[in-house]
């Protein structure tokens, strides 16, 4: 895999769903005018597989899973 350009967090997420993880991460983020962290503006991959190919936000996480959050930018 390529070099990480963001933060690496080691969290206990075993048995937690992707949706719950996004909510936990959003709660840790400082308040800002940016849109909240959600699947609408973020691609989420678990072990290199985008979660829409799994069970979406209901995808359960296991110890050792690698979760990548990839921001989606739109322009016009």
N, C-alpha and C positions, 0 to 999 in steps of 0.2 A: 504494500500500500504506500501511498504518498506521504509526505511530511504533513504533520498536523499544523494547521495555522491558528488553531484556537486553543482553548483550555482542555486539559485532560482532568476529569474528575473520577475519583474512585468512590463509588457509592454502593450501599447495600440495596440492590434493586431486585433481588431474587423473588420471583412470584408477582412482581409489580407489573402492571400493564404499561404499554407505551404511553397511553393517555394520562395515566396517573403520574408517570415520570415527567411528562411535559408540564403538568400542573406543579409538581414539586420543584422543578427547575425554574418555572415562572415565579414562584414564591421567593426564590433565592435571588432573583434579579432585582437590581435597583429600580426604583420608579423612574419612568421616562415617558416621553411622548411617542416612543416607538410602539408599533402594534404588539399585542401580547404574543408570546410564543405559542404557535398552534400549527396544526397540519396545513392550514390554509396558506401559511407563509414559510413553512419549513419542510423540507424533505427529511424523513427519518429513515435511517438504514440500521438494521440489526444484523451484525456479522456480515456486512456487505450486501444485504438484501433489503430493498426498499419495502417498508411495511405494508404498502398496498398489495404486494405480492404475497403477504403473509395474512395476518388477521387484522390489519389496520391498527387502530388505536387499542384494540383488545388484545394485541399480541403480547403474550406473557414473556417476561425477561427471566433469564437464568444467570447464576453466578458465572462470570467469565465472558458474558456477552459484551461485544463491542458495539456501542451505539454511536452513530454519527448523525449530527444535526447539520443540515446543509441549507442555509438561507436561500429563499427563492426571491429574486429581485425582478420587478416588472418595470417596464419603462414605456414611454409613449411620447 
